[in-house]
Amino acid sequence: MLRSAVFLLIASLCFGVTPFALAEVKPHGLFSDNMLLQREIPINVWGTAANDEKVTVAINDQTVSTVAKDGKWLVQLKPLTAGGPTTLTITGSNTIELKNVLIGDVWICSGQSNMEMTLNNCATGPADVKQSTNAKLRLYNVPRHGKPEPQDDVVGTWSECNPQTTPNFSGVAYYFGRALQAKLDVPIGLINTNVGGTPAEAWTSQQALEAEPATAVYLKRRHSDLYNAMIHPLQNYGIRGAIWYQGESNAGEAYLYRKLFPTMITNWRAAWKQGDFPFLFVQLAPYEKIVDAPGPSRWAELREAQLLTAQNLPKTGMAVITDVGDEKDIHPKRKQPAGERLALAARAIAYGEKIEYSGPVYQSMSVDGANAVIKFTHLGQGLKSEGDQLTGFTIAGEDKAFHNARAKIEGDTVVVSSPDVAKPVAVRYGWNQYPVVNLWNKDGLPATPFRTDDFLGVTQPKTK
């Protein structure tokens, strides 16, 4: 060891270089064998090296060089079309060859425990794992941890999709990627970054929370730690969009989620500097004891906050899963419908396909005598009931007391009434922790729960 140190010192004196010039070039943790790069946009490649060291990156017929400053370097490649496999080479004092690289579409897959649930634990997961070999589907797991300050790097590797790599990967993300890749026939990359039991403020930067008066309350609590460690390090990497499954941990403050959730999405979009990239999410599934009587519901108000986000923020879409809940399990095991409905939304919102991607969504209410007439958007091929009679509707008069209602489909509307309500003023649908509902469109997608009123909710602060 002493001889090596002496040799290094002599070399530095003789050739006019410092020992630090021999530091190895290292790419960011998102760059590895089997990785997938975003097609059709400029591609950032970055990492660390000794100060003033020349770094060269080459792929296909492109070669770009830069000089490291403050121990960091970044080059930008011109857009590439979908394809591969190919090799990306990084050269400095050392040479790194990243092999089996594909060009396609990259999706961030984030949220809490229902996004975290592994494919092996899903209803048909073990069988799907056995059939999961797909060289055009690439997977990356971000280590689960938080940090008080924004981080620059992550530790992980890309892998091909196969029975060895899918068992512990997100089930929702896998079903989404599988459906999308099969339909588009281009390579798809999935970056799995999620932690169970986490609120949305943990996935939002401190600066974004500070900038929105309604969300500044979160600065006194646990906030931003997962954003710092699991989102911030990803933001130079080109993506096509994001999918999200979260909300359970924010149900107690569902009214505030109306501000928090759009703030988080806007925060991510600003950080990636790719404009309003598609952001698609899953509405909360039914959960907790089934009750027949109408009443207040935290989860219904959270679902409403999610619906409002989909309606008010551009290039967002929501997958409704009222048909796959579990009364006794907050983690319903049927994750395939969630993933595939997210893929439908992606095909429409991200890729511009002229398809119906949503179930019926409340549009307006009119009153005809004792009847409330409800109109919808996203009718698709028309309304239908998954059962002999429509369920899940309640109706209220001027006293604001809701009663279970009769509902029937008439053309493109639903007519709602009750013998207990002579003059309707409000209708609700699926307004429960566990909604028992069956309104769909003929395209095979369930209607989202909704309410026509703006009565004070259980999570809404009371005004003086």
Buried (B, 14 or more C-beta within 10 A) or exposed (E): EEEEEEEEEEBBEEEEEEEEBBBEBBBBBBBBBBBBBBBBBEBBBBBBBBBEBBBBBBBBEEEBEBEBEEEBBBBEBEEBEBEBBBBBBBBBBEEBEBEBBBBBBBBBBBBBBBBBBBBBBBBBBEEBBEEBBBBBBBBBBBEBEBBEEBBEBBEBBBBBBBEEBBBEBBBBBBBBBBBBBEBBEBBBBBBBBBBBEBBBBBBBBBEBBBEBEEBEBBEEEEBBBBBBBBBBBBBBBBBBBBBBBBBBBBBBBBBBBBBBBBBBBBBBBBBBEBEBBBBBBBBBBBBBEEEEEBEBBBBBBBBBBBBBBBEEBEBBBBBBBBBBBBEEEEBBBBBBBBBBBBBBBBBBBBBEEEEBBBBBBBBEBEEEEBBBBBBBEBBBEEBBBEEEEBBBBBBBBEEEEBBBBBBBBEEEBBBBBBEEBEEBBBBBBBBBBBBBBBBBBEBBBBBBBBBBBEEEBEBBEEEE
